[in-house]
Every structure is written in structure tokens, then in C-alpha cells.
Amino acid sequence: MPAAPLPPKESNLFKRVLKCYEQKQYKNGLKFCKMILSNPKFAEHGETLAMKGLTLNCLGKKEEAYAFVRKGLRNDVKSHVCWHVYGLLQRSDKKYDEAIKCYRNALKLDKDNLQILRDLSLLQIQMRDLEGYRETRYQLLQLRPTQRASWIGYAIAYHLLKDYDMALKLLEEFRKTQQIPPNKIDYEYSELILYQNQVMREADLFQESLEHIETYERQICDKLMIDEIKGEMLLKLGRLKEASEVYKELIDRNAENWCYYEGLEKALQPRSLDERLEMYEEISKQHPRAVSPRRLPLNFVTGEKFRELMDKFLRVNFSKGCPPLFTTLKSLYYSKEKVSTIQELVTGYEASLKTCDLFSPYENGDQEPPTTLLWVRYFLAQHFDKLGQFSVALDYINSAVASTPTLIELFCLKAKIYKHVGNLKEAAKWMDEAQSLDTADRFINSKCAKYMLRANMVKDAEEMCSKFTREGTSAMENLNEMQCMWFQTECALAFQRLGKYGDALKKCHEVERHFFEITDDQFDFHTYCMRKMTLRAYVDLLRLEDILRQHAFYFKAARSAIEIYLKLYDNPLANESKEQEVNSENLSAKELKKMLSKQRRAQKKAKLEEERKHAERERQQKNQKKKREEEEEETSGPKEELVPEKLERVDLFLLFYIC
């Protein structure tokens, strides 16, 4: 039987409990709970007990929270509030499947409860239960047909299920309800129109998409997107002349976007190589400062024409002093013929510049500045490094360093060449030299740390990173807090190579936690994006989250952890004390004394290190506690501490389960 309703006085107190929970005034909420429960008649009131448990959970008292919520549920199993609260508790522990069950039980008792339906829909989209999400959004639409989120959520459900026709019908019906004057630009309405158009394009409704974008063109804020959609749709529909005009306008806006040139080529359909070249020459005349119309023809021309165009391209960039020139041309290195031509041209420049400060000894004109020779040598060092001729590359970079010993790029390249040779210690040394030339450059600092980690110099890397981390905390902890995963993955691999499996596993688990947090952060956007109408970005986010663990950082950390766990399963770490007993039996008195002295020193060092770590942990816990109190945020209890020694001595059963 359901519990008897509270009398007016206690009922008002219960409403204040709910209000305190919503406003995050948890201590006040507990006071009001106590006032209700102190009355002997209502000491076992289920809903109050459940709310007390939920409030305690927000204060980090998880065990007490579960005890009170379960007790409240037992006392009033027919209360939708108790089931809803139990669901919220499960959700805070990331037990989403259990939370969904609780919400469904709550809805059996109060099928039209808006808050429970909204909470259920959030979990369904989080777990990608799209069919269930569609049903829940339909119920919300029936209950609140005037709310924007009801229509949008229902339409998105159909879109994600690839029922484009139904999604478009819903979006159009909702659009008709929006009273926006034709000449007024409203950002949220603009986003709705663009989202509607995105669904049309995904449904291959090209004609409808083009007509739609032209109809509402004046009400869309993103003018660049309008032209990009027009160009794409005109190409799909075979209206090539119109498409070419659109892509020419796009190139006028941004002459460095290679996609626009690709679209223009598809629209113009040049019949020969000469026509194709003529197209790029015309654009180059219109945009003389643009690099792309001079760079792109190098992809398809060959022979003497390639030599002619490459010669012009190289000379201009060497004279200007363009450090990323090699990166711009690196994609041409698939062709041996083109590589040979580049090498012939640039080595010719180098020989001529050394003797007469001109690109060719047979030319007359202004002499090139000394920096031109510097950038030619810099390019040649990169060129021969790419070809695997490391000694030649080092000769060129050493010549460049000798002439200009203050240029950071030279030292970075020298470090890179040593890295490719396999001499990681030397590579780290030269990258440290580069870093010392500009200690305020965070990029070089990070590069130096990465090279140090590759050389297994973990402590040095940590000290290097500490120059840019928050004062008062260790670099390792601050980088973990900032989710700096490149550092953590490299750190894990370094520890793995050093045989410090516990430390390596700690870094791997930290990376895994970051991905879990990124997945969990979706919750903040399920309601926000519908409220702010950032629908295209929202759908992109959902699709990104679906493939999140394909990311290189996750792959590296997972592979490292798997390798370590397999190694530990095949070769479990021996008990140190037993190993020492066996070894001491075969030692002489002098050797035993030496070994014991060494052990005492090691134990003393380990004790000091443990004390330092303990003090650091205490300080961090104090800071975290203070931060929680200041921000008054809802917490789901402290995370389990990752202790390297425990991680590398996992129970055999757990190892077997993981493997």
C-alpha cells in the first residue's frame, strides 16, 4: 500500500527539501529532512528517507546515501519519487542501465511525470537507445506540444534513426510555428534552417536542399556555409556552369582552401592538362599572394613543365624565407621522378648561392641575401632526412647551424634527424638546446619533453613541463588534471620500456579515465544544445562520441596496458623478500654486508620518497576538498587512487579475466 500523504506542515517541509536540493543547499535540505523524520509518526516516511539519501550522496557520503534510499524504497515501493531518486543515485554512479530501470518503474506509477521522462530521455540518448529515446520524446511532445525542445528532440530521434522523411516533416511543422519576419536574422532560427538542410543532404534530396537554401538565404547567418552548400548541390545536380561561378566566389573569399579548387575543377571539367593549368594560372593572376594556385599544379604536372613550375615555386619561397616549405611539398615525395627533380634543383641552388649569391651562375640580377642559402640548406637537410640519407642530412643541418647558431628551427630539425637515426639521447639533447633559445615557447617546451620521454628521461621531461604547469602542484598531477594525453601516453611507453609496469599502468588508466569523462560530459549538452539550437554541432558531437575510442591516444594507452598485463600474466612479479633470502645464501660475508648496506640505503630512499608522496597526496586532497566546498558542486564520491604498486601486482584471477 502507498504511504499516507504528509499533513500540510510536513508537506511544506518536504517541498523545501526539494527546493534545497535543486538549489544545491544540501545542509539545509538535511535539516528539513531531520525535522520531518524526528516526528515519530513520519520516522519511516519513504520519500523523505529517499531525499535524505540523495542529499547525502551530493555531500559524498555514498554508503549512507544508498542505505537511506533503499530504506525509503522498501517503506514506500509504490512511490514514483522513491524510484526516481533511486534512479538519480544510480546515474550518479554511472550505472545507466540500472538507472533506466528505476525510471521505467517510476513511470509505471506516474506515466506523465515530465521530469522523469526528461531524465529518462537523457539516459537513453547517452546510451544510444534510439528507439527508446524516440518513444520518450514522443511522450514529451504529447505532454508539452508548445515547447521547442519537445519538437526538436523528437525530430533528432528520427534523424539519428535515419528516418529522414519523418524528421523533415517534424522540423518543417516546427519551423512554421516560428514567427520570424522574412528580413530579420535570428541566430537560432538560422541554425534550425541549416540543420533542416543538413537532414535533406543526408537524405540525398539535392534539389530540395538547393531550393531550401535559396529560399531562406537571407535569414541564415553563416553566409560561407550557404555558398558551400550551393556549390556542392549544384555539382550533384549537374548544373556545372552555376557551380563554377559559386566556387570562383568561394576562392575569392579564401584562396588557400584546396576543397574549393577541387570543386571548381569538377565544375569546369578541363579536357586537357593545358586547360587545367590555364585555370590555375588565371586564379594566380587574380590572387598573386596566394600559394595554393601555384602549389596545386605541382600535383599533376610532370617532366619539363614540373621542373619549370617547381623552379619558380622554390625560388620565391627560398627568397622569402619560408620554414614550412618542405612540409608543403612533402606529399610529392611519392614520385621518384619528382623527388629527383627537386633534389637536382635545390642542390644546384646551394652550389650557386655559395659562390655567387644567385640561384644560378648563368643569371644576372640582384644577389640573394645570406638567409636564402640558410633556408636552402634547411630544406636539403629535411629532404635527405626524408630519403633516409641521415649523414648527408646532418652535414647540411650542421652547415646551417654553423652559419646561424641562434635559429630554433635548425636545432629542432637536428634533433628530428637524430631521432630518425635512432639516437634518442642525442635527439633529446639537441631539442633541449632548441628549447633553451626560447624558454617562453610552450610548443618547443612540449616537443623537448616528448623527446626526453622517448629517450626514457621521465624526470627530465617532468621538470621541463613544470615550467608551464601550475605552481604549487607537481607537473604530473597538473598535466593529468589538464587531460594532457600526449604526455601521459608517452610517459606510459617510457615506463614500460624501463620495466616500471606499475607506473606505466597508472598512466594508461589515467588516459582511460579521460575518455570516460569525455563520454560522460555529453550529459551537459543533451539539454543545452536543444535549448540553444546548436543542432548541427550537437549531432556531430554524438557521432564523434560514437567513435571516440578510435582515437590514437586511447589506442596507444590500451595497447600498452594489454602488453603489460599479458607480460605480468606470463611472468608475475616475484616476492622481493623471498628472492633476497635465496640470493643471500650464495653470498660471502663481505658480499652479504655490501648487499645489506645497499638495501638499507634503498629502504631509506624509498621511505623518504613515500613520505614525500604522502605529503603531496594530503596537500592535494586538502586542495580538492576546499575546491569542492567553494564550488558546492554535486559529487559522485572520490575516485579510486591509482597506486602503481597495486596495479602491477593484480590478482591472478583479475589478470586472467582481463586477458
C-alpha positions as CSV (number, residue, x, y, z in Angstrom):
1,M,0.0,0.0,0.0
2,P,1.3,3.5,-0.8
3,A,2.2,5.6,2.3
4,A,-0.3,8.1,3.7
5,P,0.2,11.7,2.4
6,L,2.0,14.1,4.7
7,P,0.0,16.6,6.6
8,P,0.3,20.3,5.5
9,K,3.2,21.2,7.9
10,E,5.4,18.2,6.9
11,S,4.3,18.6,3.3
12,N,5.6,22.1,3.2
13,L,8.9,21.0,4.8
14,F,9.2,18.3,2.1
15,K,8.8,20.9,-0.6
16,R,11.6,22.9,1.0
17,V,13.7,19.8,0.9
18,L,13.2,19.5,-2.9
19,K,13.9,23.2,-3.3
20,C,17.2,23.0,-1.3
21,Y,18.2,20.0,-3.5
22,E,17.6,22.0,-6.7
23,Q,19.5,25.0,-5.3
24,K,22.3,22.8,-4.0
25,Q,21.8,23.9,-0.4
26,Y,22.4,20.3,0.8
27,K,23.0,21.0,4.5
28,N,19.7,23.0,4.8
29,G,18.0,20.1,3.0
30,L,19.2,17.7,5.6
31,K,17.9,19.9,8.4
32,F,14.4,19.9,6.9
33,C,14.6,16.1,6.4
34,K,15.5,15.7,10.1
35,M,12.5,17.9,11.1
36,I,10.2,15.5,9.2
37,L,11.8,12.3,10.4
38,S,12.1,13.4,14.0
39,N,8.3,13.2,14.2
40,P,7.6,9.5,15.4
41,K,4.6,9.4,13.0
42,F,6.8,10.0,9.9
43,A,10.1,8.5,11.1
44,E,9.8,5.8,8.3
45,H,8.4,8.1,5.6
46,G,9.8,6.6,2.4
47,E,10.1,9.8,0.2
48,T,11.8,11.8,2.9
49,L,14.3,9.0,3.6
50,A,15.0,8.8,-0.2
51,M,15.5,12.5,-0.4
52,K,17.8,12.4,2.6
53,G,19.9,9.7,0.9
54,L,20.0,11.7,-2.4
55,T,21.2,14.8,-0.4
56,L,23.9,12.8,1.4
57,N,25.1,11.5,-1.9
58,C,25.7,15.0,-3.0
59,L,27.9,15.5,0.0
60,G,30.0,12.5,-0.9
61,K,28.5,10.1,1.7
62,K,27.7,7.3,-0.7
63,E,27.2,4.4,1.6
64,E,24.8,6.3,3.9
65,A,23.0,7.6,0.8
66,Y,22.3,4.1,-0.6
67,A,21.2,2.9,2.8
68,F,18.6,5.7,3.2
69,V,17.3,5.5,-0.4
70,R,16.9,1.7,-0.2
71,K,15.2,2.0,3.1
72,G,12.9,4.7,1.7
73,L,12.1,2.5,-1.3
74,R,11.3,-0.5,1.0
75,N,8.9,1.7,3.0
76,D,7.1,3.1,0.0
77,V,7.7,0.9,-3.0
78,K,4.7,2.4,-4.8
79,S,6.2,5.9,-4.7
80,H,7.4,7.3,-8.1
81,V,9.6,9.7,-6.1
82,C,11.5,6.9,-4.4
83,W,12.1,5.1,-7.7
84,H,13.1,8.4,-9.4
85,V,15.5,9.2,-6.5
86,Y,17.0,5.7,-6.7
87,G,17.5,6.2,-10.5
88,L,19.3,9.5,-9.8
89,L,21.6,7.7,-7.4
90,Q,22.4,5.0,-9.9
91,R,23.0,7.6,-12.5
92,S,25.5,9.5,-10.3
93,D,27.4,6.2,-10.1
94,K,27.3,5.8,-13.9
95,K,25.1,2.8,-13.6
96,Y,23.0,4.0,-16.5
97,D,21.2,0.7,-17.3
98,E,20.1,0.3,-13.7
99,A,19.0,4.0,-13.6
100,I,16.9,3.5,-16.7
101,K,15.1,0.5,-15.0
102,C,14.4,2.7,-12.0
103,Y,13.0,5.5,-14.2
104,R,10.7,3.0,-16.0
105,N,9.4,1.7,-12.7
106,A,8.7,5.3,-11.6
107,L,6.8,5.9,-14.9
108,K,4.6,2.9,-14.2
109,L,3.4,4.7,-11.1
110,D,3.3,8.2,-12.7
111,K,3.3,7.8,-16.5
112,D,3.0,11.6,-17.3
113,N,5.7,12.9,-15.0
114,L,7.7,15.4,-17.1
115,Q,10.9,15.4,-15.0
116,I,11.2,11.6,-15.0
117,L,10.5,11.5,-18.8
118,R,13.2,14.1,-19.4
119,D,15.7,12.3,-17.2
120,L,14.9,9.0,-18.9
121,S,15.4,10.6,-22.4
122,L,18.8,11.9,-21.3
123,L,20.0,8.4,-20.3
124,Q,18.5,6.9,-23.5
125,I,20.4,9.2,-25.8
126,Q,23.5,8.8,-23.6
127,M,23.3,5.0,-24.0
128,R,22.2,5.4,-27.7
129,D,18.9,3.6,-27.1
130,L,17.5,5.4,-30.1
131,E,14.2,3.5,-30.3
132,G,13.5,4.1,-26.6
133,Y,14.6,7.8,-27.0
134,R,12.1,8.3,-29.8
135,E,9.2,6.9,-27.7
136,T,10.1,9.0,-24.7
137,R,10.4,12.2,-26.8
138,Y,7.0,11.4,-28.4
139,Q,5.5,11.3,-24.9
140,L,7.1,14.6,-24.0
141,L,5.8,16.1,-27.3
142,Q,2.3,15.0,-26.4
143,L,2.5,16.4,-22.9
144,R,4.2,19.7,-23.9
145,P,3.4,20.4,-27.6
146,T,4.2,24.1,-27.3
147,Q,7.8,23.6,-26.0
148,R,10.6,23.9,-28.6
149,A,12.7,21.1,-27.1
150,S,9.8,18.7,-27.5
151,W,9.7,19.1,-31.2
152,I,13.4,19.3,-31.7
153,G,14.2,16.2,-29.5
154,Y,11.6,14.2,-31.4
155,A,13.0,15.2,-34.8
156,I,16.5,14.5,-33.8
157,A,15.4,11.0,-32.7
158,Y,14.1,10.3,-36.2
159,H,17.2,11.8,-37.8
160,L,19.6,9.6,-35.8
161,L,17.4,6.6,-36.7
162,K,17.9,7.7,-40.4
163,D,14.1,8.2,-40.9
164,Y,14.8,11.4,-42.8
165,D,11.3,11.9,-44.1
166,M,9.7,11.9,-40.7
167,A,12.5,14.1,-39.3
168,L,12.0,16.7,-42.1
169,K,8.2,16.7,-41.6
170,L,8.6,17.4,-37.9
171,L,11.2,20.1,-38.5
172,E,9.0,21.8,-41.1
173,E,6.0,21.7,-38.8
174,F,8.0,23.3,-36.0
175,R,9.5,25.9,-38.4
176,K,6.1,27.0,-39.4
177,T,5.3,27.9,-35.7
178,Q,8.3,30.3,-35.6
179,Q,7.2,33.9,-36.1
180,I,10.3,35.3,-37.6
181,P,10.0,38.3,-40.1
182,P,11.5,37.5,-43.5
183,N,14.1,40.2,-43.3
184,K,15.2,39.5,-39.7
185,I,18.3,37.5,-39.0
186,D,17.9,35.3,-35.9
187,Y,20.8,33.0,-34.9
188,E,18.6,30.2,-33.5
189,Y,16.3,30.3,-36.5
190,S,19.3,30.3,-38.8
191,E,20.7,27.2,-37.1
192,L,17.3,25.5,-37.4
193,I,17.3,26.2,-41.2
194,L,20.8,24.9,-41.6
195,Y,20.0,21.7,-39.6
196,Q,17.0,21.1,-41.7
197,N,19.2,21.4,-44.8
198,Q,21.7,19.0,-43.4
199,V,19.0,16.4,-43.0
200,M,18.0,17.0,-46.6
201,R,21.5,16.5,-47.8
202,E,21.9,13.3,-45.8
203,A,18.7,12.1,-47.4
204,D,20.1,12.8,-50.9
205,L,17.4,15.3,-51.5
206,F,19.7,17.6,-53.5
207,Q,17.1,19.6,-55.5
208,E,15.1,20.2,-52.3
209,S,18.2,21.2,-50.4
210,L,19.2,23.7,-53.1
211,E,15.7,25.2,-53.2
212,H,15.5,25.3,-49.4
213,I,18.9,27.2,-49.0
214,E,17.9,29.7,-51.7
215,T,14.5,30.3,-50.1
216,Y,15.9,31.1,-46.7
217,E,19.2,32.5,-47.7
218,R,18.5,36.0,-46.3
219,Q,17.7,34.5,-42.8
220,I,20.9,32.5,-42.5
221,C,23.8,34.0,-40.5
222,D,26.5,31.7,-41.9
223,K,27.0,33.1,-45.4
224,L,30.0,30.9,-46.2
225,M,28.0,27.8,-45.5
226,I,25.3,29.0,-47.9
227,D,27.8,29.2,-50.8
228,E,29.4,25.8,-49.8
229,I,26.0,24.1,-49.8
230,K,25.1,25.7,-53.1
231,G,28.3,24.7,-54.8
232,E,28.0,21.1,-53.5
233,M,24.3,20.7,-54.5
234,L,24.8,22.3,-58.0
235,L,27.6,19.8,-58.7
236,K,25.4,16.9,-57.5
237,L,22.6,18.1,-59.9
238,G,25.0,18.5,-62.8
239,R,24.5,22.3,-63.1
240,L,28.2,22.8,-63.7
241,K,28.3,26.4,-65.0
242,E,26.4,27.7,-62.0
243,A,28.6,25.6,-59.7
244,S,31.8,27.1,-61.3
245,E,30.6,30.6,-60.5
246,V,29.9,29.7,-56.9
247,Y,33.3,28.1,-56.4
248,K,35.0,31.1,-58.0
249,E,33.3,33.3,-55.4
250,L,34.5,30.9,-52.7
251,I,38.1,31.1,-54.0
252,D,37.8,34.9,-53.9
253,R,36.9,34.6,-50.2
254,N,39.6,32.1,-49.3
255,A,42.2,31.3,-52.0
256,E,44.0,28.8,-49.8
257,N,41.2,26.2,-49.4
258,W,42.1,23.2,-51.6
259,C,38.5,21.9,-51.5
260,Y,37.3,24.9,-53.5
261,Y,39.8,24.2,-56.2
262,E,38.7,20.6,-56.3
263,G,35.0,21.7,-56.7
264,L,36.0,24.2,-59.4
265,E,37.8,21.5,-61.4
266,K,34.8,19.2,-61.2
267,A,32.6,22.1,-62.4
268,L,34.8,23.3,-65.3
269,Q,35.9,19.7,-66.3
270,P,39.1,20.7,-68.1
271,R,39.7,18.4,-71.1
272,S,43.4,18.6,-71.2
273,L,46.4,19.4,-69.0
274,D,46.9,22.8,-70.6
275,E,43.3,23.8,-69.8
276,R,43.8,22.7,-66.2
277,L,47.0,24.7,-65.9
278,E,45.3,27.7,-67.5
279,M,42.6,27.6,-64.8
280,Y,45.3,27.8,-62.1
281,E,47.3,30.5,-63.8
282,E,44.2,32.7,-64.2
283,I,43.5,32.4,-60.4
284,S,47.1,33.0,-59.6
285,K,47.0,36.3,-61.5
286,Q,43.8,37.3,-59.6
287,H,45.4,36.3,-56.3
288,P,49.2,36.9,-56.7
289,R,49.8,36.4,-52.9
290,A,48.0,33.0,-52.8
291,V,50.2,29.9,-52.5
292,S,47.6,27.2,-53.4
293,P,47.1,28.1,-57.1
294,R,50.9,27.8,-57.6
295,R,51.3,24.7,-55.4
296,L,48.4,22.5,-56.7
297,P,49.5,22.2,-60.3
298,L,52.7,20.5,-59.0
299,N,50.5,17.5,-58.1
300,F,49.6,16.7,-61.7
301,V,52.2,18.1,-64.0
302,T,55.3,16.1,-64.9
303,G,58.5,16.3,-66.9
304,E,59.9,19.7,-68.0
305,K,56.7,21.5,-67.0
306,F,57.1,20.2,-63.5
307,R,60.7,21.4,-63.4
308,E,59.7,24.9,-64.7
309,L,56.9,25.3,-62.2
310,M,58.9,23.8,-59.3
311,D,61.8,26.1,-60.1
312,K,59.6,29.2,-59.8
313,F,57.9,27.9,-56.7
314,L,61.1,27.1,-54.9
315,R,62.9,30.4,-55.7
316,V,60.0,32.5,-54.4
317,N,59.8,30.7,-51.1
318,F,63.5,30.5,-50.5
319,S,63.9,34.2,-51.2
320,K,61.1,35.0,-48.7
321,G,62.4,32.6,-46.1
322,C,59.6,30.1,-45.7
323,P,60.4,27.5,-43.0
324,P,57.4,25.2,-43.8
325,L,58.3,24.9,-47.5
326,F,59.3,21.2,-47.2
327,T,56.0,20.4,-45.4
328,T,54.1,22.0,-48.3
329,L,55.9,19.8,-50.8
330,K,56.2,16.6,-48.7
331,S,53.1,15.0,-50.4
332,L,55.0,15.0,-53.7
333,Y,57.6,12.5,-52.4
334,Y,55.6,9.5,-53.6
335,S,57.1,10.1,-57.1
336,K,60.7,9.3,-57.6
337,E,60.9,11.4,-60.7
338,K,59.6,14.5,-58.9
339,V,62.0,13.8,-55.9
340,S,64.9,13.6,-58.3
341,T,63.9,16.9,-59.9
342,I,63.5,18.7,-56.6
343,Q,66.9,17.4,-55.4
344,E,68.6,18.5,-58.6
345,L,67.2,22.0,-58.4
346,V,67.9,22.6,-54.8
347,T,71.4,21.2,-54.7
348,G,72.1,23.4,-57.7
349,Y,70.8,26.4,-55.8
350,E,73.1,25.6,-52.9
351,A,76.2,25.3,-55.0
352,S,75.4,28.5,-56.9
353,L,74.5,30.5,-53.8
354,K,77.8,29.6,-52.1
355,T,79.8,31.0,-55.0
356,C,77.9,34.0,-56.3
357,D,74.7,34.6,-54.2
358,L,72.5,33.8,-57.1
359,F,70.2,30.8,-57.8
360,S,72.2,30.1,-61.0
361,P,75.7,31.3,-62.0
362,Y,74.3,32.0,-65.5
363,E,71.9,34.7,-64.3
364,N,72.2,38.4,-63.9
365,G,70.2,40.3,-61.3
366,D,70.1,41.2,-57.6
367,Q,72.0,39.0,-55.3
368,E,70.2,36.9,-52.8
369,P,70.6,37.7,-49.0
370,P,72.6,35.3,-46.9
371,T,69.4,33.9,-45.4
372,T,68.4,32.3,-48.7
373,L,71.4,29.9,-48.5
374,L,70.4,29.1,-44.9
375,W,66.8,28.1,-45.9
376,V,68.2,26.1,-48.9
377,R,70.4,24.1,-46.5
378,Y,67.5,23.7,-44.1
379,F,65.3,22.3,-46.9
380,L,68.1,19.9,-48.1
381,A,68.5,18.6,-44.6
382,Q,64.8,17.8,-44.5
383,H,64.9,16.3,-48.0
384,F,67.7,13.9,-47.3
385,D,66.2,13.0,-43.9
386,K,63.0,12.1,-45.7
387,L,65.0,9.9,-48.1
388,G,66.8,8.2,-45.1
389,Q,70.2,9.6,-46.0
390,F,70.9,10.8,-42.5
391,S,74.6,11.5,-42.7
392,V,74.0,13.9,-45.7
393,A,71.1,15.5,-43.8
394,L,73.4,16.0,-40.8
395,D,76.1,17.6,-42.9
396,Y,73.6,20.2,-44.3
397,I,72.0,21.0,-40.9
398,N,75.4,21.3,-39.3
399,S,76.4,23.8,-42.0
400,A,73.2,25.8,-41.4
401,V,73.8,25.8,-37.6
402,A,77.4,26.9,-38.0
403,S,76.2,29.9,-40.1
404,T,73.2,30.8,-37.8
405,P,73.5,29.3,-34.3
406,T,70.5,31.2,-32.9
407,L,67.7,29.8,-35.1
408,I,65.4,27.4,-33.2
409,E,64.1,25.6,-36.3
410,L,67.7,24.3,-37.1
411,F,68.1,22.7,-33.7
412,C,64.7,21.2,-33.9
413,L,65.5,19.6,-37.2
414,K,68.8,18.3,-36.0
415,A,67.0,16.7,-33.1
416,K,64.5,15.2,-35.5
417,I,67.3,13.7,-37.7
418,Y,68.9,12.1,-34.7
419,K,65.5,10.7,-33.7
420,H,65.2,9.1,-37.1
421,V,68.7,7.7,-36.8
422,G,67.7,6.1,-33.5
423,N,70.0,8.1,-31.2
424,L,67.2,9.3,-28.9
425,K,69.5,10.6,-26.2
426,E,71.3,12.9,-28.7
427,A,67.9,13.9,-30.1
428,A,66.7,15.0,-26.7
429,K,70.0,16.9,-26.1
430,W,69.5,19.0,-29.3
431,M,65.9,19.6,-28.6
432,D,66.8,20.8,-25.2
433,E,69.3,23.2,-26.9
434,A,66.4,24.5,-29.1
435,Q,64.3,25.0,-26.0
436,S,67.0,27.0,-24.3
437,L,66.9,29.5,-27.1
438,D,63.3,30.5,-26.3
439,T,62.2,29.3,-22.9
440,A,58.8,31.1,-23.3
441,D,57.8,29.0,-26.2
442,R,55.4,26.3,-25.0
443,F,55.4,24.4,-28.2
444,I,59.2,23.9,-28.1
445,N,58.9,23.0,-24.4
446,S,56.4,20.3,-25.2
447,K,58.5,19.0,-28.1
448,C,61.5,18.8,-25.8
449,A,59.6,16.9,-23.1
450,K,58.3,14.5,-25.7
451,Y,61.8,13.8,-27.0
452,M,63.0,13.3,-23.4
453,L,60.3,10.7,-22.8
454,R,61.2,8.9,-26.0
455,A,64.7,8.7,-24.5
456,N,63.2,7.4,-21.2
457,M,64.3,10.5,-19.4
458,V,61.0,10.8,-17.4
459,K,62.2,13.0,-14.6
460,D,63.8,15.5,-17.0
461,A,60.6,15.6,-19.1
462,E,58.5,16.3,-15.9
463,E,60.9,19.1,-14.9
464,M,60.7,20.5,-18.5
465,C,56.9,20.5,-18.4
466,S,56.8,22.0,-14.9
467,K,57.9,25.4,-16.4
468,F,54.4,25.7,-17.9
469,T,52.2,24.0,-15.3
470,R,50.5,25.5,-12.3
471,E,52.7,26.4,-9.3
472,G,52.3,24.5,-6.1
473,T,51.4,21.2,-7.7
474,S,53.5,18.5,-9.3
475,A,53.8,18.6,-13.1
476,M,52.5,15.0,-13.4
477,E,49.3,15.8,-11.4
478,N,48.6,19.1,-13.2
479,L,49.1,17.5,-16.6
480,N,46.6,14.8,-15.6
481,E,44.2,17.4,-14.5
482,M,44.5,19.2,-17.8
483,Q,44.0,15.8,-19.7
484,C,47.3,16.2,-21.4
485,M,47.2,12.8,-23.1
486,W,50.2,13.1,-25.4
487,F,52.3,13.4,-22.3
488,Q,50.6,10.5,-20.5
489,T,50.8,8.1,-23.4
490,E,54.5,8.9,-24.0
491,C,55.1,8.6,-20.2
492,A,53.4,5.1,-20.2
493,L,55.5,3.9,-23.0
494,A,58.7,5.2,-21.3
495,F,57.8,3.5,-18.0
496,Q,57.0,0.3,-20.0
497,R,60.4,0.3,-21.6
498,L,62.1,1.0,-18.2
499,G,60.2,-2.0,-16.7
500,K,58.2,0.2,-14.3
501,Y,55.0,-1.6,-15.1
502,G,53.0,-0.1,-12.2
503,D,53.8,3.5,-13.2
504,A,53.0,2.7,-16.8
505,L,49.7,1.1,-15.9
506,K,48.9,4.2,-13.8
507,K,49.3,6.4,-16.9
508,C,47.3,4.1,-19.1
509,H,44.4,4.1,-16.6
510,E,44.6,7.9,-16.4
511,V,44.1,8.1,-20.1
512,E,41.2,5.7,-19.9
513,R,39.6,7.9,-17.3
514,H,39.9,10.9,-19.5
515,F,38.0,9.2,-22.3
516,F,35.3,8.1,-19.8
517,E,35.0,11.7,-18.6
518,I,34.7,12.9,-22.2
519,T,31.9,10.4,-22.8
520,D,30.2,11.4,-19.6
521,D,30.5,15.1,-20.4
522,Q,27.9,14.6,-23.1
523,F,25.2,14.9,-20.4
524,D,25.9,18.7,-20.3
525,F,24.9,19.1,-24.0
526,H,21.8,16.9,-24.3
527,T,19.6,19.7,-23.0
528,Y,21.9,22.7,-23.7
529,C,22.1,22.2,-27.4
530,M,18.3,21.9,-27.8
531,R,17.8,25.0,-25.8
532,K,20.4,27.0,-27.7
533,M,19.5,25.4,-31.1
534,T,23.1,24.4,-31.9
535,L,21.7,21.2,-33.6
536,R,24.4,20.6,-36.2
537,A,27.2,20.7,-33.7
538,Y,25.1,18.5,-31.3
539,V,24.7,15.8,-33.9
540,D,28.4,16.0,-34.8
541,L,29.2,15.6,-31.1
542,L,27.1,12.5,-30.8
543,R,28.7,10.9,-33.9
544,L,32.2,11.8,-32.6
545,E,31.4,10.2,-29.2
546,D,30.4,7.0,-31.0
547,I,33.9,6.6,-32.4
548,L,35.7,8.3,-29.6
549,R,37.8,5.2,-28.6
550,Q,39.2,5.0,-32.1
551,H,41.4,7.9,-31.1
552,A,45.2,7.4,-31.3
553,F,45.8,8.3,-27.6
554,Y,43.3,5.7,-26.5
555,F,44.7,3.1,-28.8
556,K,48.3,3.7,-27.6
557,A,47.3,3.5,-23.9
558,A,45.1,0.4,-24.4
559,R,47.8,-1.4,-26.4
560,S,50.5,-0.6,-23.8
561,A,48.2,-1.8,-20.9
562,I,47.4,-5.0,-22.8
563,E,51.0,-5.7,-23.4
564,I,51.9,-5.1,-19.8
565,Y,49.1,-7.2,-18.4
566,L,50.0,-10.1,-20.7
567,K,53.6,-9.9,-19.7
568,L,52.6,-9.8,-16.0
569,Y,50.3,-12.8,-16.5
570,D,53.1,-14.8,-18.2
571,N,55.8,-13.6,-15.7
572,P,54.3,-12.5,-12.4
573,L,56.5,-10.2,-10.3
574,A,58.4,-12.3,-7.7
575,N,58.1,-11.6,-3.9
576,E,61.2,-9.5,-3.2
577,S,61.8,-10.8,0.3
578,K,61.9,-14.4,-0.8
579,E,64.2,-13.5,-3.7
580,Q,66.6,-11.8,-1.3
581,E,66.7,-14.9,1.1
582,V,67.6,-17.2,-1.8
583,N,70.3,-14.8,-3.1
584,S,71.9,-14.2,0.4
585,E,72.6,-18.0,0.8
586,N,75.1,-17.9,-2.0
587,L,77.0,-14.8,-0.9
588,S,80.2,-14.4,1.1
589,A,80.2,-12.4,4.3
590,K,81.7,-9.4,2.6
591,E,79.3,-9.5,-0.3
592,L,76.4,-10.0,2.2
593,K,77.4,-7.0,4.2
594,K,77.6,-4.9,1.0
595,M,74.2,-6.1,-0.1
596,L,72.6,-5.3,3.3
597,S,74.1,-1.9,3.2
598,K,72.7,-1.3,-0.2
599,Q,69.3,-2.5,0.9
600,R,69.3,-0.1,3.9
601,R,70.1,2.8,1.6
602,A,67.4,1.8,-0.8
603,Q,64.9,1.4,2.0
604,K,65.8,4.8,3.4
605,K,65.4,6.4,0.0
606,A,62.1,4.6,-0.6
607,K,60.9,5.7,2.8
608,L,61.7,9.4,2.1
609,E,60.1,9.1,-1.3
610,E,56.9,7.5,0.3
611,E,56.8,10.4,2.9
612,R,57.1,12.9,0.1
613,K,54.3,11.3,-1.9
614,H,52.1,11.0,1.2
615,A,52.6,14.7,2.0
616,E,51.8,15.5,-1.7
617,R,48.6,13.4,-1.6
618,E,47.5,15.0,1.6
619,R,48.0,18.5,0.2
620,Q,46.1,17.6,-3.0
621,Q,43.3,16.1,-1.0
622,K,43.1,19.3,1.1
623,N,43.0,21.5,-2.1
624,Q,40.4,19.3,-3.7
625,K,38.2,19.4,-0.6
626,K,38.5,23.1,-0.4
627,K,37.6,23.4,-4.1
628,R,34.5,21.2,-3.6
629,E,33.3,23.3,-0.7
630,E,33.8,26.6,-2.6
631,E,32.1,25.5,-5.8
632,E,29.4,23.5,-3.9
633,E,29.3,21.0,-6.8
634,E,27.4,17.7,-6.8
635,T,29.9,14.9,-6.5
636,S,29.8,11.2,-7.1
637,G,32.3,10.3,-4.4
638,P,36.1,10.2,-4.6
639,K,37.9,8.4,-7.4
640,E,39.9,5.3,-6.5
641,E,43.5,6.2,-6.2
642,L,45.8,4.7,-8.8
643,V,48.7,3.1,-6.9
644,P,51.5,1.8,-9.2
645,E,52.5,-1.0,-6.7
646,K,48.9,-2.3,-6.6
647,L,48.4,-2.1,-10.3
648,E,51.4,-4.2,-11.2
649,R,50.5,-6.9,-8.6
650,V,47.0,-7.6,-9.7
651,D,45.4,-10.8,-8.5
652,L,45.9,-13.7,-11.0
653,F,42.2,-14.1,-11.3
654,L,41.8,-10.5,-12.4
655,L,44.7,-10.9,-14.8
656,F,43.1,-13.9,-16.3
657,Y,39.8,-12.1,-16.6
658,I,41.4,-9.1,-18.3
659,C,43.4,-11.3,-20.7
